[in-house]
Amino acid sequence: MSRQIRRRVLVTRDESLDGPLSSALSRRGFEPVACSVIASIPTPEPEALERAALSLPHYDWLVVASSRAVTSLMAARGGRSLPPGLRTAAVGERTAAALVAAGATAPITAANAGASALIAALADADRWPGRRVLLPRALEGGRDIADSLRRFGANVEEVVAYGTVSRPRTQIVAAWEDAQPDAAVVASPSAARALVEAIGAERLRRLARVAAIGSTTAMELMALGVPAVVAARADFDAVAELLARALTEEVRP
């Protein structure tokens, strides 16, 4: 991508401009611009999280949908590695990498993005009746994985690992106006809602592309009236590559 057509891409994640998503965009010739719309807050149930974290040796599976859930769970374990023999699964490569860093061996992930793909991958991963599963999640997190594992026969315990709150509307609007983006990457359904509530769907529709991380985020954007493209894998490099292909095709004569 030439310097003349270098595009500014809005990053809605709460990260610095050398963070993982911003770095992936920079490697593909984009200029990442910050517009954090969601902030993480500690779990409102710290005792329950600590109790579950310290009881991990008694579980058969740990299934997580975000790296933040892994970080919060490991903090509640006081730095202890994950127990040997605990089987793990993750939505997305970055979350799987966080599990590996915490001591997991070969977490199960799906070839495609989103909770639905992981559910399909887990269906034949074990004989589920009677299996004990811990699922740490966001306070506002989806229930599809937990509900599906229960239908498979597993005993699933959900615990709130962290919460999220929208940043004040004035802050989001100011960051958007400073950014002057050509495209955007939206990282979660809650980020999609916060961004649309602050600036409106029409401004997002005017962008060259809006990319979603994960099919659930893409569906939320569509429900809010914002068409979005979604990569097959829910990781930052895949999203940056998808955006690079889409915008390169757009500027071809």
C-alpha positions, -999 to 999 in steps of 0.1 A, spaced: 0 0 0 16 33 -11 21 62 13 -4 83 -9 -33 60 -1 -23 50 34 -56 46 53 -64 57 89 -81 28 107 -101 34 139 -91 10 168 -119 6 193 -100 -16 217 -85 -2 249 -49 -5 238 -20 18 230 -9 25 194 18 -2 198 -8 -27 210 -15 -60 192 -43 -48 169 -26 -15 161 7 -33 154 -11 -58 130 -26 -28 111 7 -10 110 24 -40 95 -1 -39 66 5 -2 59 -24 13 78 -22 42 103 -40 30 134 -59 58 152 -72 53 187 -109 56 197 -113 34 228 -150 30 236 -150 3 263 -131 1 296 -127 -31 316 -136 -31 353 -129 -57 380 -153 -85 386 -182 -75 409 -178 -111 423 -142 -114 434 -148 -141 460 -166 -163 435 -138 -158 410 -111 -166 435 -130 -197 447 -134 -210 412 -98 -201 402 -83 -220 432 -106 -250 425 -94 -255 389 -78 -289 398 -114 -302 403 -126 -293 368 -121 -313 336 -123 -283 313 -116 -245 312 -133 -227 283 -127 -190 277 -139 -165 252 -114 -137 258 -78 -131 269 -91 -107 296 -109 -136 312 -77 -156 313 -58 -126 328 -84 -121 355 -86 -158 363 -48 -162 366 -47 -131 388 -72 -147 411 -50 -178 412 -22 -157 426 2 -165 397 -2 -203 399 0 -221 366 -30 -239 353 -32 -275 367 -17 -302 345 -43 -324 329 -69 -296 327 -83 -295 291 -88 -260 277 -106 -243 248 -106 -208 235 -124 -185 212 -96 -171 190 -59 -176 186 -50 -147 210 -71 -162 238 -55 -196 231 -20 -180 234 -30 -165 267 -40 -200 279 -7 -214 268 12 -186 286 -8 -196 317 3 -232 314 -22 -249 291 -13 -275 266 -28 -274 231 -60 -255 237 -88 -264 213 -97 -235 190 -119 -234 159 -108 -228 123 -134 -200 120 -142 -171 142 -168 -169 169 -185 -189 196 -206 -210 172 -175 -224 155 -159 -233 189 -192 -250 200 -190 -271 169 -153 -280 176 -161 -290 211 -191 -312 203 -169 -342 196 -139 -332 218 -151 -353 248 -179 -374 262 -196 -345 279 -221 -360 303 -208 -354 338 -177 -334 328 -171 -303 350 -164 -271 330 -154 -237 343 -164 -208 320 -151 -174 332 -168 -147 313 -175 -110 311 -204 -97 331 -223 -89 299 -209 -119 280 -229 -142 258 -242 -175 271 -242 -196 239 -211 -217 248 -223 -225 283 -258 -233 271 -245 -256 244 -222 -275 268 -251 -280 291 -271 -294 263 -241 -318 256 -245 -330 293 -217 -311 309 -219 -295 344 -210 -259 336 -201 -233 362 -200 -197 349 -181 -171 369 -178 -134 362 -142 -126 355 -145 -89 346 -170 -63 335 -170 -36 308 -184 -1 308 -188 23 279 -166 54 281 -185 87 283 -201 98 250 -182 131 249 -149 112 251 -159 88 223 -171 117 201 -139 137 207 -117 107 199 -137 100 167 -133 136 155 -96 136 163 -92 102 145 -109 112 112 -108 75 101 -112 59 67 -121 25 82 -127 9 115 -121 -23 134 -147 -31 161 -136 -56 186 -167 -67 205 -205 -64 205 -203 -40 235 -179 -19 216 -203 -18 186 -231 -7 208 -211 20 226 -197 34 193 -231 36 175 -247 51 206 -221 78 207 -216 88 170 -246 71 152 -247 44 126 -246 68 96 -210 80 103 -199 44 104 -217 36 71 -198 64 54 -164 47 61 -148 27 33 -150 -5 55 -160 -16 90 -143 -48 101 -156 -69 130 -136 -93 152 -158 -123 153 -192 -132 139 -210 -121 170 -196 -86 167 -205 -85 130 -241 -96 137 -244 -69 164 -231 -42 139 -256 -54 113 -284 -52 139 -274 -16 145 -275 -8 108 -238 -10 101 -226 -35 74 -194 -52 84 -168 -76 71 -156 -104 93 -124 -125 91 -126 -163 92 -103 -162 123 -110 -141 153 -74 -127 156 -59 -94 149 -36 -104 120 -66 -120 102 -87 -89 106 -58 -66 94 -52 -88 64 -89 -88 55 -91 -50 57 -59 -47 36 -74 -69 9 -108 -51 9 -93 -16 7 -67 -26 -19 -94 -40 -42 -114 -8 -36 -86 15 -50 -77 -6 -80 -85 11 -113 
